[in-house]
Structures are given as structure tokens and as C-alpha cells.
Amino acid sequence: MSAQTSGHNTMSVKLIVWRQKGPNEPGRFETHVAKGITEHHSFLEMLDVVNEELIKQGKDPIAFDHDCREGICGTCSTVVNGVPHGGQERTTLCQLHMRKFKDGDAIYLEPWRARAFPVVRDLVVDRGALDKLIQAAGYVSCHTGGVPDANAIPISKPDSDYAMDAAECIGCGACVAACRTARAMLFAGAKVSSSQPFPRDRSRPGARRRHDQCDEGVRVRNCTNHYECQAACPKGIDVKFIARLNREFHKALFKAKAGTFTPIGE
């Protein structure tokens, strides 16, 4: 969208942006002014306008992550005025529009503020810790061959609805960035709950593995019950999935002590 869009009032906002050339470089805040912005600009389009001006001036553009810009991938991970994704309920940063702000507003932009997400450059972070958390669940053993009929394994409506609610998680990491102790309880709980109600090989200790991952990247244990994770989640993932994660974890521990199954890798 052009900054010179006719027929719309324009505004200017002051951006205080975190700039950092690399993970081992010192960072600092820089001030930039976004001019000629309309209420119809999305937040990322506003950053595009700023970067165009910086490039014209021979300066380095602000590095930020994005992909689909349709609110379904969660790549646009940035803290806006202290809140992941900008604070509009169930909205990713790419779907946040400048009508939420006023002419002359000062907007602070920072990367995800969690040790598990090291800064790559400016507002771009490495969220690979979430991938490791998913991999920690091991693998699913199943028969290969032709695709089974959709109705071959009946799934109750409550179970399917419950799993679909959990499967809405897009893995953006906002829950970790919002948590006062940077824990991934909501993310891990959603991933476990999206498959837990379905028939499967229950000897695979997915919940236990994800809990045991706490010291290898993002932390999982000991939710502090502030519920900031749910408030910041752009998909509204409910904290009830954290309770499901804890139940499955303790069930897996009990079975392991009783010798019901042998955990993967042991």
C-alpha cells in the first residue's frame, strides 16, 4: 500500500526500535519516524515504509521476520510497547493495523524477550528451541500403506473439538515471550493436547519428554499461573491445556516407575 494513498488522513509515529547486528553484538535503541502512514496500513506495511526511507538514505533497514502476513504462521514475532504482537486480542502483528495507534504516538519495538530465543538481528530471533521441544516427543509408530478411510477410527465430537482447539497453536512463541519466567508451558500443553485424545501407541512418553526438555532450551516446568501466555496468544489457546500436560506428565512418570513402558532412548 502506498504511503501517498489519496483520500485518507495520514499520520506520523515515532518508533523506538531495538537494533542489534548479531547475537554476539551489543544492542541499542534507535529512534525513527514513520511518516505518511494511514490507518489502513498494517503494522508490517508501516515498517516497510520506514525501511524504504532508510534504504534511500543509505542506512541499514530494520530487520524483522514475516512470511504469510495473513495471521496464520506467527513468524511476525515482535514485542510492541511491551506486549507480544501488539496486544490486540487474537491478532498477530501482521494483522495489526495502524488504526490502533494515534498520530504522534511513540511505539517501542523489541524482539522476543526470552533467553531461549537468541537475537539473530534487530527484531529477528531464533525460535529453534520450540522445534526441539516438538522433537523431544519422539516419534509415532504406525502401520504404513494406503490411507485409511476417514471414518475407520471413530472419534467423538468432544474429543475432536478439544484437539482442534489445541491444534490452533501456530508456534509463534508469544506465550514464552509474555511469561514472566519465559516458560513454554502453553505451547507444550497445546502440542500434547492436540494428539492426546486420539487412539495411538500410548507407550510413547510425549508429555514426559517435553517436560524433560526444560533444561535444553525453553523451560517447561512450574507454571506460575499468571495467564499472560493465554492473554498474549494470537489464537487464544486456553491454559486448560497446561493442566492436561501436567496430568499426562505425572501419568507417564507413574507408568515408568511401575515398569509399564520403557521410555524412548533408554
ABEGO torsion letter per residue (X at the ends): XBAABBGBBBBBBBBBBBBBABAABBBBBBBBBBBGBBAABBAAAAAAAAAAAAAAAGBBBBBBBBBAGAGAAGABBBBBGGBBGGGBBGBBAAABBAAABBBGBBBBBBBBBBAABBBABEABBBAAAAAAAAAAAEBBBBBBEBBBBAAABBBBAAAAAAAAAAAABAGAGAAAAABAAGBAAAAAAAAAAAAAABBBBAABBAAAAAAAAAAAEBBABGBAGAGAAAAABAAGBBAAAAAAAAAAAAAAAAAAAAGABBBBGX
